[in-house]
Amino acid sequence: MTYSASQPPAAQEDAWWVQQWVDLLNSYRFKKRLERGRNYARQGNILSLEFKDSKVYATVQGTASEPYQLSIWIERFTDEDWSFVIKTLGEKALYSAQLLAGEMPDSIEAVFTSNGLSLFPFTLADVSSKCNCPDPKNPCKHIAAVYYQLGDFFREDPFVLFQLRGRTKEQILEALRQQRQQAIEETTEENPSAETTDDVLVEADIEKAPEGAIACGDYARRADGLRSHWGYAASRE
């Protein structure tokens, strides 16, 4: 996944996950260092930015003629960690509907904390980085520039956060589909004469949503979206 990052996107109201990243940067003690990096980002000094596996790779133009190469990463979750997260996500189909629609569920962090994990790093010290510039301090202004640019890309694609922790959007959704299909098959085996399984599962998940979580008139859209997502028939005899 490669982006051209010469100009930051226009300012807009921050989503909560973007604000959480900005708050993380604002908590850093050496603010002048980050400020120089923010100026670099605003001036278009980030020539390229690529997400590869669970790392960020960027090329940043400094004062030298040749641009600098850097990488940024946070600790990946293990396969076992992700299996617990997927299981928790799969217990609520509403999460799956939001993720499929490109939305980050408001309570997604609770899914990770309930499994002893944190989607976001606690401090900037939890973010690892490396730059080939001569500055011995970290973050240098080139790394700091990419930190600020990442906030813009989190706004455009919140699933980048998952990728940095070791799973792409496609991998997460496919795992959820498989888990959901298994649940349907098990329910059918236990009670073959039961009401259509997908309707039961969808209705149950929506009924469990917190009060006010589904706006008036949104129920049918969510239900239809879930059925479509899991491959259910859209019409009944």
Number of C-alpha atoms within 10 A of each C-alpha: 9 12 12 12 23 17 14 18 13 6 7 8 8 14 14 13 20 19 15 15 21 16 12 15 19 13 12 14 10 11 12 11 18 23 15 16 24 20 15 23 25 17 13 16 22 26 17 18 23 16 18 12 14 20 20 22 20 25 22 27 17 15 9 8 7 10 18 20 17 19 19 19 18 20 14 16 18 11 11 9 14 20 14 16 20 18 15 17 19 20 16 18 25 24 22 24 23 16 18 17 11 14 14 19 15 13 9 14 15 14 18 20 12 12 13 11 16 15 16 19 15 11 13 17 12 12 15 14 19 16 23 12 18 8 11 9 10 15 22 19 25 32 28 23 26 28 22 22 23 21 21 20 19 18 19 14 14 20 20 21 20 18 21 23 21 19 20 16 18 12 13 21 18 11 17 21 17 13 16 20 15 12 16 16 12 12 16 15 11 9 10 12 9 11 10 12 18 20 15 13 21 19 14 13 16 17 13 11 14 8 8 7 12 14 8 8 8 10 14 10 11 18 21 16 21 23 19 13 16 17 12 14 10 9 5 5 2
